[in-house]
């Protein structure tokens, strides 16, 4: 079963075209890593999938639900971890998770909160305000928030950015567990080693277009990096209108 | 019931954050206090003048103080990235609107409840009349209802602190006129039927703008 079906997706901000006819299918249990330079459209794509931004054209179905017409159902099936933690500084770790748990109608919420805080190594800080946490600890709590309702699809927007070693290890363990439980993951990253480590498929997004896709069998970091560099070179060449200008 | 539970969760969250930071309540209260003290000195009021200017001074105080609170309401969510956290929740987005609106209404009402006795003392006038409390509630509800929608709209703009009053004041003029006139009627000892049309205007304003906000909030918060 396809958990994410994207057909001819376009997104424009005024005259600026961010996505130009994206087509991607991501199956249940599949882990897709999306790499691309800054401004390629990775974050825009994830924001559209998270129903935070409306697409300009094309169709998107997430977990079988239409993205535009059934936004609340789509949101029930996704978890998002992005650059921002989406946490309230003036609430404790426990209060943050309790609030989001109530919004997601999580069953047996207190047990779930305890389990997640233990999983991300923050059980001992559960009553402390988020504003007293380090960046890495806040990011770990953000991961717990994204997993609170046990989403079928996890969207990760450059999740390793700004993480300390411990937080990066926690995230890796979480991702390994998700892959083991056949959860669908779409991750954008600049870090090829991290990105290719666990994924089943990787794709390169440049100037709003998917320019390359490779399955697990073809994925060694060195060759993928070479392909990525070639596509970046081509995109710059196209952008500047040719060599010498 | 699910809808109400989520509205309640947002209200409780806002109250919990406010009780911890006291950012909105303290700034609204101090500002309102300064306004009534300045008006008190500026007018050099004599007893026979009080009833004429009191309704206007009272509602200027409430609306300007309320504006401060409304400005902070979505700015706190936006600056911490939490607005996206709210928008990601699997809930009709009108629940977010009603949660935030009720929170703003509660904070404004708390400040008004503290300011009214001080106002009574400074202006040497008893404001504790059931009719006046009804007008304060209706006026505040209308102001918070429209203000929450425009606050969500203004938070995406660059000059958001300026944008909110520019957007909001022209729209709330009918409600403010009705509130001032009805307050004046109460203080002048008019009977209910003499000022019923102002109360009807206030109720109609509240119903219409709460309905419009309910229908349009989804489009306002989405990029």
HADDOCK unambig.tbl for C-alpha pairs under 7 A between the chains (distance, minus, plus):
assign (segid A and resid 50 and name CA) (segid B and resid 88 and name CA) 6.85 0.50 0.50
assign (segid A and resid 52 and name CA) (segid B and resid 87 and name CA) 6.95 0.50 0.50
assign (segid A and resid 52 and name CA) (segid B and resid 222 and name CA) 6.16 0.50 0.50
assign (segid A and resid 52 and name CA) (segid B and resid 223 and name CA) 6.98 0.50 0.50
assign (segid A and resid 53 and name CA) (segid B and resid 222 and name CA) 6.05 0.50 0.50
assign (segid A and resid 53 and name CA) (segid B and resid 223 and name CA) 5.21 0.50 0.50
assign (segid A and resid 54 and name CA) (segid B and resid 223 and name CA) 6.84 0.50 0.50
assign (segid A and resid 72 and name CA) (segid B and resid 90 and name CA) 4.47 0.50 0.50
assign (segid A and resid 72 and name CA) (segid B and resid 91 and name CA) 5.52 0.50 0.50
assign (segid A and resid 72 and name CA) (segid B and resid 92 and name CA) 6.44 0.50 0.50
assign (segid A and resid 73 and name CA) (segid B and resid 90 and name CA) 6.44 0.50 0.50
assign (segid A and resid 75 and name CA) (segid B and resid 88 and name CA) 6.02 0.50 0.50
assign (segid A and resid 75 and name CA) (segid B and resid 89 and name CA) 6.25 0.50 0.50
assign (segid A and resid 75 and name CA) (segid B and resid 90 and name CA) 4.92 0.50 0.50
assign (segid A and resid 76 and name CA) (segid B and resid 90 and name CA) 4.93 0.50 0.50
assign (segid A and resid 84 and name CA) (segid B and resid 81 and name CA) 5.99 0.50 0.50
assign (segid A and resid 86 and name CA) (segid B and resid 80 and name CA) 6.66 0.50 0.50
assign (segid A and resid 86 and name CA) (segid B and resid 81 and name CA) 4.95 0.50 0.50
assign (segid A and resid 86 and name CA) (segid B and resid 82 and name CA) 4.40 0.50 0.50
assign (segid A and resid 86 and name CA) (segid B and resid 84 and name CA) 6.76 0.50 0.50
assign (segid A and resid 86 and name CA) (segid B and resid 85 and name CA) 5.15 0.50 0.50
assign (segid A and resid 87 and name CA) (segid B and resid 82 and name CA) 5.95 0.50 0.50
assign (segid A and resid 88 and name CA) (segid B and resid 80 and name CA) 6.93 0.50 0.50
assign (segid A and resid 88 and name CA) (segid B and resid 82 and name CA) 6.68 0.50 0.50
assign (segid A and resid 90 and name CA) (segid B and resid 17 and name CA) 5.86 0.50 0.50
assign (segid A and resid 90 and name CA) (segid B and resid 20 and name CA) 6.84 0.50 0.50
assign (segid A and resid 91 and name CA) (segid B and resid 17 and name CA) 6.50 0.50 0.50
assign (segid A and resid 99 and name CA) (segid B and resid 9 and name CA) 6.61 0.50 0.50
assign (segid A and resid 99 and name CA) (segid B and resid 13 and name CA) 6.90 0.50 0.50
assign (segid A and resid 102 and name CA) (segid B and resid 6 and name CA) 6.95 0.50 0.50
assign (segid A and resid 102 and name CA) (segid B and resid 9 and name CA) 6.73 0.50 0.50
assign (segid A and resid 103 and name CA) (segid B and resid 6 and name CA) 5.66 0.50 0.50
assign (segid A and resid 103 and name CA) (segid B and resid 89 and name CA) 6.16 0.50 0.50
assign (segid A and resid 104 and name CA) (segid B and resid 89 and name CA) 6.26 0.50 0.50
assign (segid A and resid 104 and name CA) (segid B and resid 90 and name CA) 6.29 0.50 0.50
